Amino acid sequence: MAKNEKRVQVTLACEECKRRNYITTKNKLNDRERIEMRKFCSWERRHTLHKETR
């Protein structure tokens, strides 16, 4: 099966500790801007804002 080039892997970094905790995929055509999610940070031990890095 061919890999879909519309979806790309992105890395999410915590805004508090600046560590890269998560890797997820996003659709390039629908989500042009960098994504932001509230995810659990194991170093901070609480939910924090995670932003997409390059």
Residue frames as a rotation matrix with the C-alpha (Angstrom) as fourth column:
MET 1
0.581 0.814 0.000 0.00
0.814 -0.581 0.000 0.00
0.000 0.000 -1.000 0.00
ALA 2
-0.124 -0.640 0.758 1.38
0.584 -0.665 -0.465 3.42
0.802 0.385 0.457 -0.94
LYS 3
-0.444 -0.102 -0.890 2.20
0.849 -0.367 -0.381 5.88
-0.288 -0.925 0.250 1.81
ASN 4
0.575 0.742 0.344 -0.09
0.797 -0.602 -0.033 8.89
0.183 0.294 -0.938 1.91
GLU 5
-0.469 -0.855 0.220 1.97
0.801 -0.517 -0.303 12.06
0.373 0.034 0.927 1.35
LYS 6
0.094 0.580 0.809 -0.78
0.042 -0.814 0.579 14.35
0.995 -0.020 -0.101 2.59
ARG 7
0.977 0.212 0.026 -0.19
-0.030 0.018 0.999 13.23
0.212 -0.977 0.024 6.18
VAL 8
0.088 -0.993 0.081 3.13
-0.134 -0.093 -0.987 14.10
0.987 0.076 -0.141 7.79
GLN 9
0.321 -0.088 -0.943 4.70
0.868 0.426 0.256 13.21
0.379 -0.900 0.213 11.12
VAL 10
0.241 -0.233 0.942 5.11
-0.239 -0.955 -0.175 16.09
0.941 -0.183 -0.286 13.56
THR 11
-0.402 -0.454 -0.795 6.83
0.712 0.391 -0.583 16.28
0.576 -0.800 0.167 16.93
LEU 12
0.619 0.646 0.446 5.10
0.130 -0.645 0.753 17.91
0.775 -0.408 -0.483 19.90
ALA 13
-0.516 -0.830 -0.213 7.22
0.475 -0.071 -0.877 19.70
0.712 -0.554 0.431 22.51
CYS 14
0.295 0.574 -0.764 6.11
0.953 -0.115 0.281 20.73
0.073 -0.811 -0.581 25.98
GLU 15
0.431 -0.070 0.900 5.96
0.188 -0.968 -0.166 24.49
0.882 0.241 -0.404 26.54
GLU 16
0.955 -0.047 0.292 6.97
-0.293 -0.275 0.916 24.15
0.038 -0.960 -0.276 30.21
CYS 17
0.501 -0.788 0.358 10.04
-0.039 0.393 0.919 21.87
-0.865 -0.474 0.166 30.09
LYS 18
0.302 -0.319 -0.898 10.75
-0.894 -0.422 -0.150 22.16
-0.332 0.848 -0.413 26.30
ARG 19
-0.641 -0.508 0.575 11.13
-0.310 0.857 0.412 18.38
-0.702 0.086 -0.707 25.93
ARG 20
-0.377 0.469 -0.799 9.85
-0.879 0.091 0.469 16.60
0.292 0.879 0.378 22.86
ASN 21
-0.525 0.233 0.819 7.38
-0.572 0.615 -0.542 14.11
-0.630 -0.753 -0.189 24.28
TYR 22
0.214 0.778 0.590 5.04
0.102 0.583 -0.806 13.08
-0.972 0.232 0.045 21.46
ILE 23
-0.916 -0.297 -0.271 5.08
-0.252 -0.102 0.962 12.23
-0.313 0.950 0.018 17.76
THR 24
-0.005 0.961 0.277 1.80
0.236 0.270 -0.933 12.39
-0.972 0.061 -0.228 15.86
THR 25
-0.702 -0.161 0.693 0.55
0.704 -0.011 0.710 12.88
-0.107 0.987 0.121 12.31
LYS 26
-0.094 0.709 -0.699 -1.37
0.051 -0.698 -0.714 15.73
-0.994 -0.103 0.030 10.76
ASN 27
0.328 0.304 0.894 -2.93
0.903 0.178 -0.392 16.43
-0.278 0.936 -0.216 7.40
LYS 28
-0.672 -0.706 -0.221 -0.90
0.589 -0.692 0.419 19.11
-0.449 0.151 0.881 5.58
LEU 29
-0.673 0.441 0.593 -3.85
0.436 -0.411 0.800 20.20
0.597 0.798 0.084 3.45
ASN 30
0.383 0.920 -0.079 -6.33
0.566 -0.167 0.807 20.74
0.729 -0.354 -0.585 6.29
ASP 31
0.850 -0.151 -0.505 -3.95
0.430 -0.356 0.830 21.96
-0.305 -0.922 -0.237 9.03
ARG 32
0.561 -0.643 0.520 -1.59
0.338 -0.396 -0.854 24.54
0.755 0.655 -0.005 7.60
GLU 33
0.375 -0.396 0.838 -0.64
-0.726 -0.688 0.000 26.13
0.576 -0.609 -0.545 10.93
ARG 34
-0.717 -0.631 -0.295 1.32
-0.232 0.616 -0.753 24.47
0.657 -0.472 -0.588 13.70
ILE 35
0.275 0.883 -0.381 -0.90
0.112 0.364 0.925 22.40
0.955 -0.297 0.001 15.95
GLU 36
-0.646 -0.352 0.677 -1.27
-0.620 -0.277 -0.734 22.85
0.446 -0.894 -0.039 19.72
MET 37
0.243 0.700 -0.671 -2.60
0.023 0.688 0.726 20.22
0.970 -0.192 0.151 22.11
ARG 38
0.144 -0.165 0.976 -2.93
-0.979 -0.170 0.116 19.81
0.147 -0.972 -0.186 25.84
LYS 39
0.437 -0.121 -0.891 -1.09
-0.097 0.979 -0.180 16.56
0.894 0.165 0.416 26.59
PHE 40
0.993 -0.114 0.020 0.34
0.003 0.198 0.980 14.90
-0.115 -0.974 0.197 29.69
CYS 41
0.316 -0.948 0.021 4.00
-0.545 -0.200 -0.814 15.71
0.776 0.246 -0.580 30.35
SER 42
0.694 -0.032 -0.719 5.69
0.421 0.828 0.370 12.95
0.584 -0.560 0.588 32.34
TRP 43
-0.427 -0.896 -0.121 8.45
0.678 -0.229 -0.698 15.27
0.598 -0.380 0.706 33.55
GLU 44
-0.702 0.260 0.663 6.04
-0.447 -0.886 -0.125 17.96
0.555 -0.384 0.738 34.78
ARG 45
-0.885 0.394 -0.248 3.53
0.463 0.790 -0.401 15.27
0.038 -0.470 -0.882 35.87
ARG 46
-0.160 0.890 -0.428 0.55
0.187 -0.398 -0.898 17.29
-0.969 -0.224 -0.102 34.69
HIS 47
0.330 0.359 0.873 -1.25
0.922 0.076 -0.379 18.29
-0.202 0.930 -0.306 31.52
THR 48
-0.163 -0.447 -0.880 0.53
0.117 -0.894 0.432 21.11
-0.980 -0.032 0.198 29.68
LEU 49
0.799 0.395 -0.453 0.35
-0.339 -0.328 -0.882 22.78
-0.497 0.858 -0.128 26.31
HIS 50
-0.124 -0.800 0.587 2.36
0.401 0.501 0.767 21.00
-0.908 0.330 0.259 23.63
LYS 51
0.576 0.259 -0.776 3.20
-0.503 -0.636 -0.585 22.75
-0.645 0.727 -0.236 20.36
GLU 52
0.897 -0.201 0.395 4.45
0.423 0.650 -0.631 21.43
-0.130 0.733 0.667 17.06
THR 53
0.260 -0.886 -0.384 8.20
-0.267 -0.448 0.853 21.75
-0.928 -0.119 -0.353 16.45
ARG 54
0.777 -0.060 -0.627 10.16
-0.627 0.022 -0.779 21.53
0.061 0.998 -0.020 13.23
